[in-house]
Amino acid sequence: MSSIAETRPPLPPFTRASAIEKVRLAEDGWNSRDPQRVSLAYTLDTQWRNRAEFAHNREEAKGFLTRKWAKELDYRLIKELWAFTDNRIAVRYAYEWHDDSGNWFRSYGNENWEFDENGLMANRFACINDLPIKESERKFHWPLGRRPYDHPGLSDLGL
């Protein structure tokens, strides 16, 4: 349910290089913490499972993201390609955040993505676990926004 005007390169079928690029673009988008911007990467009828929450279209996904970033403060995310096929990508990721009481967490997860022919994500299935951490245990140190290219990735950090 996307129009030809809505394309998000790289498009399937994915190569290793284009899958890695797609993962980094997704990471960059989510690190923007801009629900409107991020929601445009999904089909109008996207289907999500995120923990126990389900989204059945782009607007519901945008609402989810708005609630997420209102709760998960100073959010910083790193994604890493796990596997890919023609129009599917599997990633592992971790992100750090704190709540409004100053309690820090590192959330670990895996996502399975399926894309339409225009490169928009039609399906997103996420499994996530939260680990309470001390602020001194944080590993993601960059100014809010896009992760700099010289900041280590998950494998480099031993995560």
Secondary structure per residue as TSV (DSSP state, phi and psi in degrees):
chain	resnum	aa	ss	phi	psi
A	1	M	-	360.0	43.4
A	2	S	-	-118.8	153.0
A	3	S	-	-90.4	162.4
A	4	I	T	-61.5	-26.6
A	5	A	T	-70.2	-22.6
A	6	E	-	-94.6	94.2
A	7	T	-	-126.7	146.9
A	8	R	-	-132.2	83.3
A	9	P	S	-62.1	155.4
A	10	P	S	-73.1	150.7
A	11	L	-	-100.4	151.5
A	12	P	S	-69.4	156.0
A	13	P	S	-76.4	142.1
A	14	F	-	-86.1	144.8
A	15	T	-	-102.4	172.9
A	16	R	H	-58.0	-44.6
A	17	A	H	-65.0	-43.8
A	18	S	H	-71.6	-31.0
A	19	A	H	-66.9	-42.7
A	20	I	H	-62.0	-41.7
A	21	E	H	-62.8	-42.9
A	22	K	H	-62.2	-40.5
A	23	V	H	-64.0	-44.4
A	24	R	H	-66.4	-37.9
A	25	L	H	-63.5	-39.3
A	26	A	H	-64.8	-44.5
A	27	E	H	-58.4	-47.1
A	28	D	H	-59.3	-43.6
A	29	G	H	-60.5	-50.5
A	30	W	H	-64.6	-34.1
A	31	N	H	-69.1	-15.6
A	32	S	H	-70.6	-24.5
A	33	R	T	55.4	35.1
A	34	D	-	-111.6	98.8
A	35	P	H	-55.8	-38.5
A	36	Q	H	-64.1	-49.9
A	37	R	H	-59.9	-48.2
A	38	V	H	-65.0	-40.1
A	39	S	H	-61.8	-24.7
A	40	L	T	-70.2	-10.4
A	41	A	T	-82.8	-2.7
A	42	Y	E	-114.8	150.9
A	43	T	E	-64.9	159.8
A	44	L	E	-60.2	-31.4
A	45	D	E	-108.5	29.5
A	46	T	E	-53.5	149.0
A	47	Q	E	-121.1	126.0
A	48	W	E	-125.2	147.9
A	49	R	E	-129.9	121.1
A	50	N	E	-132.6	105.4
A	51	R	T	56.1	-121.7
A	52	A	T	-101.5	13.1
A	53	E	E	-107.3	141.7
A	54	F	E	-122.8	140.0
A	55	A	E	-121.0	140.2
A	56	H	-	-116.9	8.1
A	57	N	S	-171.2	174.6
A	58	R	H	-61.7	-41.0
A	59	E	H	-63.7	-41.4
A	60	E	H	-65.8	-37.4
A	61	A	H	-63.4	-41.9
A	62	K	H	-62.9	-40.9
A	63	G	H	-62.3	-41.9
A	64	F	H	-58.2	-48.4
A	65	L	H	-62.9	-38.8
A	66	T	H	-60.4	-46.7
A	67	R	H	-65.1	-41.6
A	68	K	H	-57.3	-53.4
A	69	W	H	-78.2	-11.2
A	70	A	H	-76.4	-27.0
A	71	K	H	-94.8	-42.3
A	72	E	S	-94.3	92.3
A	73	L	E	-84.8	150.6
A	74	D	E	52.6	39.7
A	75	Y	E	-63.7	127.9
A	76	R	E	-136.4	130.6
A	77	L	E	-125.6	141.6
A	78	I	E	-127.5	128.9
A	79	K	E	-113.9	152.4
A	80	E	E	-141.8	135.5
A	81	L	E	-61.9	134.2
A	82	W	E	-107.8	-48.9
A	83	A	E	-160.4	164.4
A	84	F	E	-155.0	157.4
A	85	T	-	-135.3	-161.8
A	86	D	S	-50.0	-57.0
A	87	N	S	-126.5	19.1
A	88	R	E	-127.6	146.0
A	89	I	E	-136.5	136.1
A	90	A	E	-111.9	133.8
A	91	V	E	-128.4	155.9
A	92	R	E	-116.9	153.5
A	93	Y	E	-155.7	165.8
A	94	A	E	-145.2	147.1
A	95	Y	E	-142.3	152.4
A	96	E	E	-116.0	146.0
A	97	W	E	-164.4	167.9
A	98	H	E	-133.1	156.9
A	99	D	-	-89.2	-178.4
A	100	D	T	-72.8	-4.1
A	101	S	T	-99.5	1.4
A	102	G	-	87.0	9.2
A	103	N	-	-80.5	126.5
A	104	W	E	-94.1	150.0
A	105	F	E	-141.1	149.9
A	106	R	E	-116.5	122.3
A	107	S	E	-105.0	127.8
A	108	Y	E	-109.8	144.7
A	109	G	E	-164.1	174.9
A	110	N	E	-132.0	144.5
A	111	E	E	-131.7	145.7
A	112	N	E	-115.7	127.1
A	113	W	E	-118.8	143.7
A	114	E	E	-130.5	131.9
A	115	F	E	-111.9	150.2
A	116	D	-	-83.8	179.9
A	117	E	T	-65.9	-17.8
A	118	N	T	-93.7	6.4
A	119	G	S	81.7	9.5
A	120	L	-	-88.2	143.1
A	121	M	E	-78.6	120.1
A	122	A	E	-92.1	-33.6
A	123	N	E	-135.5	137.9
A	124	R	E	-140.3	118.6
A	125	F	E	-121.2	117.6
A	126	A	E	-120.1	138.7
A	127	C	E	-121.1	130.8
A	128	I	E	-140.5	141.1
A	129	N	E	-127.2	138.2
A	130	D	E	-105.3	130.9
A	131	L	E	-115.7	117.6
A	132	P	E	-63.5	135.3
A	133	I	E	-133.0	161.0
A	134	K	-	-83.0	152.3
A	135	E	G	-56.1	-34.6
A	136	S	G	-68.1	-15.5
A	137	E	G	-91.8	-1.2
A	138	R	-	-60.3	145.3
A	139	K	-	-119.6	-12.4
A	140	F	-	-101.8	96.5
A	141	H	-	-120.9	95.2
A	142	W	S	-152.7	159.3
A	143	P	-	-58.9	148.2
A	144	L	S	-51.6	142.0
A	145	G	S	116.2	-153.1
A	146	R	S	-59.4	135.1
A	147	R	-	-69.9	127.1
A	148	P	-	-62.7	148.4
A	149	Y	T	-61.2	-26.6
A	150	D	T	-87.7	0.0
A	151	H	S	-80.8	133.8
A	152	P	-	-58.3	149.5
A	153	G	-	-88.5	-173.9
A	154	L	T	-59.7	-49.2
A	155	S	T	-62.8	-40.9
A	156	D	T	-63.5	-30.3
A	157	L	T	-88.1	-0.5
A	158	G	T	74.5	23.9
A	159	L	-	-104.5	360.0
